[in-house]
Amino acid sequence: QVQLVESGGGLAQPGGSLRLSCTNSGRIFSMRSMGWYRQVPGKEREMVAQIILGGSASYADSVKGRFTVSGDNAKNTVDLQMNSLKPDDTAVYYCNAVQFRIYAVYWGQGIQVTVSS
């Protein structure tokens, strides 16, 4: 069973940085993709950044040039380095993984990121 556990959230000032980490504390599977989504109250969950099997990364337009995703799909780890944070980045961030071949989708419990002065 896959259990995604996030860490590293919290409070940052505008222009500051935070790093989120996600690991699978359960059984390890090869993942087609791993990444991060975020959600604010009243809005749909949106993709922030993800790594596809083979290593290519994709980003939401709103975070390009500021956020960097890294990790190892085979080891089921993914990090998100967030720089030049803005108040609009405030959200609950969720780790996401899609299992290779069967496309099972897994979510972490979510971690709060607040950007405020």
C-alpha atoms as one frame of an Amber mdcrd trajectory, in Angstrom:
protein
   0.000   0.000   0.000   1.271   3.460  -0.932   1.331   6.075   1.822   2.586
   9.471   0.734   3.878  11.667   3.551   4.591  15.363   3.037   6.862  17.596
   5.099   8.373  21.057   5.011   5.398  23.389   4.823   4.774  26.386   7.024
   4.956  30.149   6.964   7.170  32.190   4.674   7.426  35.876   3.880   6.826
  37.179   0.364  10.014  36.675  -1.608  11.114  33.876   0.673  11.629  30.164
   0.102  10.302  26.842   1.317  11.070  23.274   0.370   8.447  20.542   0.418
   9.343  16.871   0.523   7.250  13.786  -0.103   8.152  10.165   0.530   6.259
   6.908   0.333   6.256   5.265   3.743   4.498   2.185   2.392   5.287  -0.321
  -0.317   7.427   1.038  -3.131   6.105   0.878  -6.709   7.403   2.351  -9.924
   5.452   5.527 -10.548   4.510   6.952 -13.916   4.572  10.435 -12.414   5.039
  12.173  -9.087   4.419  15.769  -8.252   2.585  18.447  -6.369  -0.876  19.956
  -6.529  -2.357  22.748  -4.436  -5.807  23.855  -3.397  -7.337  26.921  -1.783
 -10.845  27.003  -0.292 -13.525  27.348  -2.932 -11.245  26.449  -5.837 -10.354
  23.258  -7.638  -7.123  21.488  -6.920  -4.507  22.497  -9.491  -1.291  20.929
 -10.701   1.801  22.825  -9.600   4.669  20.660 -10.839   5.316  17.062 -11.731
   7.990  14.671 -12.956   7.026  12.177 -15.626   8.694   8.750 -15.927  11.903
   9.376 -17.818  12.640  12.580 -15.967  10.839  15.371 -17.787   9.217  17.995
 -15.599   6.201  20.190 -16.165   5.033  23.276 -14.281   2.000  25.457 -13.953
   2.561  28.786 -15.693   2.124  30.609 -12.391   5.197  28.943 -10.850   7.568
  28.624 -13.815  10.955  30.093 -13.009  10.241  30.108  -9.275   9.564  26.473
  -8.344  11.710  23.439  -9.084  10.518  19.847  -8.768  12.979  16.998  -8.243
  12.895  13.430  -7.120  13.013   9.805  -8.055   9.865   8.090  -9.278  11.406
   4.656  -8.768  12.199   5.451  -5.129   8.876   7.298  -4.684  10.304  10.603
  -3.515   9.564  14.068  -4.825  10.588  17.509  -3.569   9.422  20.973  -4.455
  11.777  23.902  -4.015   9.721  27.086  -3.887  11.519  30.404  -4.310  10.304
  33.978  -4.691   7.111  33.041  -2.914   4.023  35.177  -3.349   0.884  35.491
  -1.213  -0.994  33.794  -4.082   1.076  30.665  -3.419  -0.753  30.234  -0.123
  -2.586  26.916  -0.280  -2.668  23.366   0.956  -0.118  21.439  -1.098  -0.687
  17.774  -1.903   1.830  15.203  -3.028   0.538  13.118  -5.922   1.689   9.881
  -7.510   0.366   7.851 -10.438   1.439   4.248 -10.511   3.154   2.900 -13.631
   0.982   0.694 -15.904  -2.179   0.551 -13.770  -2.518   4.339 -13.362  -3.635
   4.098  -9.736  -3.621   7.599  -8.211  -2.345   8.327  -4.715  -2.491  11.483
  -2.609  -0.744  12.682   0.497  -2.688  14.185   3.379  -1.789  17.738   2.392
   0.440  20.338   4.000  -0.239  24.029   4.550   1.933  26.693   2.947   1.228
  30.278   3.967   2.981  33.260   2.409   2.406  36.407   4.403   4.280  39.317
   5.896
